[in-house]
Amino acid sequence: MRQIRHVNEGAIMKHPAYILGSIEALAGVLLLSVTAIIKEVMPILGRIAFQSAAAGSYSPENYAAAFPLPIVLSVLLIAAGAVQIVYAVLKKET
């Protein structure tokens, strides 16, 4: 009979670099998601505020917001998290 060898996956999870890399990547994805949601919701909220105030003219461009810094930070967090995860996996194999 053959014996099935199990990989000790719990050993990788104990690495602080793996855990921190996962947290960084998840924080980057969360920040990117929140930014995308806010970008979509801002013009809708602007239209609602315009309708309730009934003053002036409504233009979606007035409520469109650019978020370059949060987008750059989220991409950097995702990249740094991926690098740390790869580093932790490669370090464990050697």
Number of C-alpha atoms within 10 A of each C-alpha: 3 4 5 6 6 6 7 8 8 8 10 18 13 11 16 13 20 21 17 15 24 19 15 22 24 16 17 24 17 14 18 20 14 13 19 13 11 14 16 14 13 16 19 14 13 18 17 13 13 15 13 9 9 10 9 8 8 16 12 12 9 11 17 16 13 10 13 9 9 15 18 13 15 22 17 15 22 23 16 18 24 17 16 21 23 15 15 20 17 11 12 11 8 5
